[in-house]
Amino acid sequence: MPAAGPREGAAEAAARAAATGPRRVRLSLSRVDPWSTMKLAFLLSVGLGVMIVVAAAVVWFVLDAMHVFADIQELLVSIGSENFLRLMDYLQFDRVMSFATIVAVIDVLLLTALATIGAFLYNIVAALVGGLHVTLTDD
């Protein structure tokens, strides 16, 4: 008989919770760890950097397959513009990939630094105003 008591109490609590609706919990995000923010931002920005390099290669190959570079060079030769023909040297695949890689490396450095600084700034502001308040519900 004593074993029936706790089961009845749990059943009554479950029935009460079901009758009142979903549970609500109000939480406050008062601090963000700058080290974990830096690691996450670094990994996400490395992924973005890889996407930049791959996208530049895909765009270059599509433009080359459409003969855009050949048409531009033909147009420049037909109008007799020798100065702009040197511009076509910068549109070679190696140079485009080098430029895309430099942009990707700068992207990784800047995004990682900005996210870490953002975490520090959030911690300072959260100490002043109490942080971000979130209400979670249990469905």
Buried (B, 14 or more C-beta within 10 A) or exposed (E): EEEEEEEEEEEEEEEEEEEEEEEEEEEEEBEBEBEEBBBBBBEBBBEEBEEBBEEBBEEBEEBEEEEEBEEBBEEBEEEEEEEBEEEBEEBEEEEBBEEBBEBBBEBBEEBBBEBBEBBEEBBEEBEEEEBEEEEEEEE
